């Protein structure tokens, strides 16, 4: 008897030790997963922060009559050329840094600002002219304006490196900047003309050749059109396919083959769908290349098997007693499915659909195959215009030779992660809402 109790006691102790060990393994796994997740977000956020801020130099700009023509006090001319705007900028820089006629110094001063500074000044002056037409007194020739101009990415990096000059790596990076530019930036900074501002342009502008002027608005609009088309096509088609296969289709060999094909399509690599879209939508149907319409069609094909599988699983999870009770009360098969089964399965269907759309948001390979890698400087107004998508824009910026685009790529990744979190949160909210109604 004592031997039996001792053996039972030893067995229980081994089980308790195994339980504690398994709990410890689970806790360690959770801790490691959280650590890796924190490291991932920390690396992305630290790389993305420079993209949300930019350095500006406030310059006193004189609207010289010699450059713009006319007399002092006259309204701004109807057309201002880029050359005139560049001369105004040169004069403003000379006023702060001193006059110089050397070409090397003039080129170095122009390199302080972005290559689009003259175009931005031209646009700003034209906007002021149109606004002043409605007022009696406005900006006139001969007036002086204090305007902020964005520094180039190299100049901005140098200003940032001055704040961390104790780090040798930062000092080595800044040494690649020519001496005239460094001297000019130091003068501007000593006079308090350089200021750090939040980069709103990153969210409202499209792609650009310069990192300071590049934004994600065009990529966001292209992704919106592509996802909208994918949802409009894939959701109803996938839902009715799942309804037919789960509720109405006979259980024969053809149905089995179709089910196996759908499950296999859900596991096909996304680049295969890109090749399919390239051969059918572009080469056969001759749809516009690089358009969001083609991207939406490809993403719809890719998301359709996922929606079918998720919808079938949601329909299968509904209790069979609901179907039997509806049929016993005299309802038809269609009434039972659409009035009782489908509403109870809708939370799972919507959850699977939103997760499939979130997966489509991050797909890059199929969009690359259909040519959505074009340089798009303006957001597409319709799905038929050339466009790019957010993951493709991230790919292009990450592969750019200018190091300043690396922070833009990380910032775009951060924005896409925010959208993914929002979409998954919407799936949870919709699921709970339908469950409460049920």
ABEGO torsion letter per residue (X at the ends): XAAAAAAAAAAAAAAAAAAAAAAAAAAAAAAAAAAAAAAAAAAAAAAAAAAABBBBBBBBBBBBAAAAEEBBGBBBBABBBAAAAAAAAAAAAAAAAEBBABAAAAAAAAAABBAAAAAAAAAAAAAAAAAAAABABBBBBGBBBBBBBBBBAAAAAAAAAAAAAABAAAAAAAAABBAAAAAAAAAAAAAGABBBBBBAAAAABBBBABAAABBAAAAAAAAAAAAAAAAAAAAAAAAAAAAAAAAABBBBAAAAAAAAAAAAAAABBAAAAAAAAAAAAAAAAGBBBGBAAAAAAAAAAAAAAAAAAAAAAAAAABBAAAAAAAAAAGBBAAAAAAAAAAAAAAAAAAAAAAAAAAAAAABAAAAAAAGAABBBABBBABAABBBBBAAAAAAAAAABABAAAAAAAAAAAAAAAAAAAAAAAAAAAAAAAAAAAX
